Amino acid sequence: MKKWVVSTIAVVSVLVVGVAGYGLYIYNSVKATANEIYEKREPSVVPVTVSSDGKTGGQADTSKSAENPPAVHLNEREPFTVLVMGVDQREDDPGRSDSMILLTVNPAKQSILMFNIPRDTRTEIVGHGTTDKINHAYAFGGVNMSVATVEHFLGYPVNYYIKVNMEGFAKIIDLLGGVEVNNPFAFQYEGYDFKQGDLKLDGSEALAFSRMRYDDPRGDLGRNARQREILEQVINNALKISNVVKIESLLNQVGDSVRTDITFDNMKTFVTDYRSDLKTIEQVEIKGQGKKINGIWYYMVSDEERQRIHNVIKEHLQ
């Protein structure tokens, strides 16, 4: 009996040490990949604000812009903003931000607010000295110029960014088991036949589904709505991940396609302190109208609409 007890204890001890060692290996592997995709951005070149009359100006929003990007005390469960950029990048071409979606995350309200910034939105490109389509900011100055331009346009600081190559986004969708969407009308695009109604899409299908706009009755706004629906599904699926091995696999697969200024420690805090409190995802839409200027089509957003979106962000983060 003594020998049996000693043998059992020995086997259990070996198993515990083995599991602990494997857990440490997984932890270090995830940390290494998280550090690999980390890419710090430079502080914005101008302060941001939207004044009470709805016009942008040079005075900073004193409640939020003492630091830019402002520090977020995640251990105190503070709300924050994230700019997600889907970049259509080609060889020898920096590309443009094919999609720009701002997320505001507030654990106290147990919700995420999400909205697209239409790619053709006409605005000042901060640091470039021009007025152009907002998605051109990435081509002119990469992440730094894109974030600064979005901050100026919205009058609100961006705490973090995530840049995803569109093909990398397809990998993420596959690793999370695909997405389920409701397609309001049938269409064909890039060799895919999308039926009307509920659809289950893999990564490549979801990418094509999110890109089509010319056959959409709402044009770019319809495309934006499909992008938000897919991103909402991805976020919901990601929030369900509790398996560290799956997190490791996800990070390893998309390491070449994703860059972010979210640190490994921040990621741990999101998983441990925020994930269980994010119950709903709300969506809003930036209103505007199309207009041709010198033969180029732009999406024009009024100062009043910019003020409205600024207020929506501010209210959600309070």
Secondary structure by P-SEA (a helix, b strand, c coil): caaaaaaaaaaaaaaaaaaaaaaaaaaaaaaaaaaaabbbbccccbbbbbcccccccccccccccccccccccccccccbbbbbbbccccccccccccbbbbbbbbccccbbbbbbccccccccccccccccccccccccccaaaaaaaaaaaacccccbbbbbcaaaaaaaaaaacbbbbbbccccccccccccccbbbbcaaaaaaaaccccccccaaaaaaaaaaaaaaaaaaaaaacccaaaaaaaaaaacccccccccaaaaaaaaccccccccbbbbbbbbbbbbbccccccccccaaaaaaaaaaaaaaac
